Amino acid sequence: MNFKRIISGLVGFPIAAVVFLFANVYVMDFVVAIIAGISLHEYMKCFKVSKKAKPIAWVSYAMCLILPLLHVIPSGYLAYTIGLLIPLIIFILFLHIIISNMKYSVKDAAVTLFGILYVIGFYAFVSRIFGMNNGKVYIWYVAFSAWGTDVFAYIIGRRFGKHKFSQISPNKSIEGCVAGVIGALVLTLAYTAILNNGFNYTINYAIIGIIAVILSIVSQVGDFSASSIKRYTGVKDFGNLIPGHGGILDRFDSFMFIAPFAFFLLMLI
């Protein structure tokens, strides 16, 4: 049993709970921007260390400045802002290649753009969920789907896992993946029961159950996606900031991956 992993979880969960319960949308945007910035640093570092690519770091970090503005920019202009940003980022990346006299390549620009869309684009939906009506309630569905899946898959997989799921992440088993879905479903339904019976919500159990299963599966795809990046670049973990887990991106890969799907699915309830 990885005791560092357990201790980190016991310390990290209350910190996340305090942020979810007491932060307003502006504080949450700022916190998400910091986490996204660290995650981007870890993402770019693994490419640099492996010499697979040279991400254009300053462009990535500059894009993190958009996250604290998500609830400052009027909602009616947000879609236009995002629509302008994507071609602007591509323009800046190619301009950097030209000015650097080809010291950076199209591959470097592509890895940079992918990192921005993957990390910042997905984290942005965490802030958007938190800013929804009942956002402080809904954000826990993301947490339970991501971390509930991770915890149950880890515990059951280590004890009963016999059939390997994918070479991308050899330690993960089919048994663990199934247990992760069941665990996320149980936690989500239990949380919904507390909301309905204790706080007079009227959330449909069948709908939220289906959403929980979908998000748990998406969570595991997110985990495998992050593992595929690590396997491609030859690194074990994105970092060592969180004992027993690795880096920030190792811990939040599933959480952020769920966010866009959760944002639209939670509108159903």
Secondary structure, DSSP 4 states (H G I P E B T S, - for coil): --HHHHHHHHHHHHHHHHHHHH--HHHHHHHHHHHHHHHHHHHHHHHHHHTS----HHHHHHHHTTGGGTTTS-HHHHHHHHHHHHHHHHHHHHHHHHHTTTSS-HHHHHHHHHHIIIIIHHHHHHHHHHTSTTHHHHHHHHHHHHHHHHHHHHHHHHHH--SB--TTSTT-BHHHHHHHHHHHHHHHHHHHHHHHHHS-----HHHHHHHHHHHHHHHHHHHHHHHHHHHHHT-S-S-SSBTTTBSHHHHHHHHHHHHHHHHHHGGG-
